[in-house]
Amino acid sequence: MTGDTDILERVNALKAAGEAFALATVVRTVSVTAAKAGAKAVIGTDGVLSAGWIGGGCARGAVLRAAREALADGKPRLISVQPEDVLSARGVTAGEERDGVAYARNMCPSKGTMDIFIEPVLPRPELVICGASPVARALADLAPRFGFAVTACAPAADLAAMPDHARRVEGFAIDGISNGSRFIVVSTQGRGDEAALRAALAAPASYTAFVGSRAKVAALRERLVADGVAEARFDSLHAPAGLDIGAITPEEIALSILTEMIAHRRAGQRAEA
């Protein structure tokens, strides 16, 4: 059993490391329960409780299971662990979800009820910007306001133009591993287009875009495919990058790209009215 200070330290350490975890909080108890309202626990992506306490085996299995599910889909859960007779009186069965509450059976002799809120805490999505063009700089300025962690990849001489908050990588060597969702935007605009696009297409990402005309993209596609890049890799490339909002200035183009990124990120997350 660990106290609030231990939990806060663990939460801060995981956030600093960019690691995903779930925070489980007991929000209500009825009758006799080991943990009381306000008890908290931190659960990692491996399904292991690493800090805090939410009671013994009566609720633990249901909480760990719900935490794994929450981390998989990014959605919070409210679970209610109740004894069999209470579930029957309510007309629900273990494993059923009703009105946003998932029900589980409490098999312990105490026969208490615990309601536990489980919140997934995911790393900020990463935006990798290849290039230091005016659009790249505007995008790097705007992106943190929308929750993105920015990595700037550009030749050493160009990196100084990027904002201080951006993590800087010399050249276009995009890391192969990302703790959260990754977005890549190539905005080299004539300074290393081919090398940057090749690196972007080779890196894992949920969204990859190129700032440039359709004619330029077609020419790059022809050259890269002839040089061995799989043609299928271009199928999901957003090019030209951004939604068509009539953007003209670098700031407007950056906004159009962020709009497209947000639409991609939030797809399916909002419930239908």
Secondary structure in CASP SS format (residue, H / E / C, confidence):
PFRMAT SS
TARGET T0000
AUTHOR 0000-0000-0000
METHOD secondary structure of the structure
MODEL  1
M C 1.00
T C 1.00
G C 1.00
D H 1.00
T H 1.00
D H 1.00
I H 1.00
L H 1.00
E H 1.00
R H 1.00
V H 1.00
N H 1.00
A H 1.00
L H 1.00
K H 1.00
A H 1.00
A C 1.00
G C 1.00
E C 1.00
A C 1.00
F E 1.00
A E 1.00
L E 1.00
A E 1.00
T E 1.00
V E 1.00
V E 1.00
R E 1.00
T E 1.00
V E 1.00
S C 1.00
V C 1.00
T C 1.00
A C 1.00
A C 1.00
K C 1.00
A C 1.00
G C 1.00
A C 1.00
K E 1.00
A E 1.00
V E 1.00
I E 1.00
G E 1.00
T C 1.00
D C 1.00
G C 1.00
V C 1.00
L E 1.00
S E 1.00
A E 1.00
G E 1.00
W C 1.00
I C 1.00
G C 1.00
G C 1.00
G H 1.00
C H 1.00
A H 1.00
R H 1.00
G H 1.00
A H 1.00
V H 1.00
L H 1.00
R H 1.00
A H 1.00
A H 1.00
R H 1.00
E H 1.00
A H 1.00
L H 1.00
A H 1.00
D H 1.00
G C 1.00
K C 1.00
P C 1.00
R E 1.00
L E 1.00
I E 1.00
S E 1.00
V E 1.00
Q E 1.00
P C 1.00
E H 1.00
D H 1.00
V H 1.00
L H 1.00
S H 1.00
A H 1.00
R H 1.00
G C 1.00
V C 1.00
T C 1.00
A C 1.00
G C 1.00
E C 1.00
E E 1.00
R E 1.00
D C 1.00
G C 1.00
V E 1.00
A E 1.00
Y E 1.00
A E 1.00
R E 1.00
N C 1.00
M C 1.00
C C 1.00
P C 1.00
S C 1.00
K C 1.00
G C 1.00
T E 1.00
M E 1.00
D E 1.00
I E 1.00
F E 1.00
I E 1.00
E E 1.00
P E 1.00
V E 1.00
L C 1.00
P C 1.00
R C 1.00
P C 1.00
E E 1.00
L E 1.00
V E 1.00
I E 1.00
C E 1.00
G C 1.00
A C 1.00
S C 1.00
P H 1.00
V H 1.00
A H 1.00
R H 1.00
A H 1.00
L H 1.00
A H 1.00
D H 1.00
L H 1.00
A H 1.00
P H 1.00
R H 1.00
F H 1.00
G C 1.00
F C 1.00
A E 1.00
V E 1.00
T E 1.00
A E 1.00
C E 1.00
A E 1.00
P C 1.00
A H 1.00
A H 1.00
D H 1.00
L H 1.00
A C 1.00
A C 1.00
M C 1.00
P C 1.00
D C 1.00
H C 1.00
A C 1.00
R E 1.00
R E 1.00
V E 1.00
E E 1.00
G C 1.00
F C 1.00
A C 1.00
I C 1.00
D C 1.00
G C 1.00
I C 1.00
S C 1.00
N C 1.00
G C 1.00
S C 1.00
R E 1.00
F E 1.00
I E 1.00
V E 1.00
V E 1.00
S C 1.00
T C 1.00
Q C 1.00
G C 1.00
R C 1.00
G C 1.00
D H 1.00
E H 1.00
A H 1.00
A H 1.00
L H 1.00
R H 1.00
A H 1.00
A H 1.00
L H 1.00
A H 1.00
A C 1.00
P C 1.00
A C 1.00
S C 1.00
Y E 1.00
T E 1.00
A E 1.00
F E 1.00
V C 1.00
G C 1.00
S C 1.00
R H 1.00
A H 1.00
K H 1.00
V H 1.00
A H 1.00
A H 1.00
L H 1.00
R H 1.00
E H 1.00
R H 1.00
L H 1.00
V H 1.00
A H 1.00
D C 1.00
G C 1.00
V C 1.00
A C 1.00
E H 1.00
A H 1.00
R H 1.00
F H 1.00
D C 1.00
S C 1.00
L C 1.00
H E 1.00
A C 1.00
P C 1.00
A C 1.00
G C 1.00
L C 1.00
D C 1.00
I C 1.00
G C 1.00
A C 1.00
I C 1.00
T C 1.00
P H 1.00
E H 1.00
E H 1.00
I H 1.00
A H 1.00
L H 1.00
S H 1.00
I H 1.00
L H 1.00
T H 1.00
E H 1.00
M H 1.00
I H 1.00
A H 1.00
H H 1.00
R H 1.00
R H 1.00
A C 1.00
G C 1.00
Q C 1.00
R C 1.00
A C 1.00
E C 1.00
A C 1.00
END
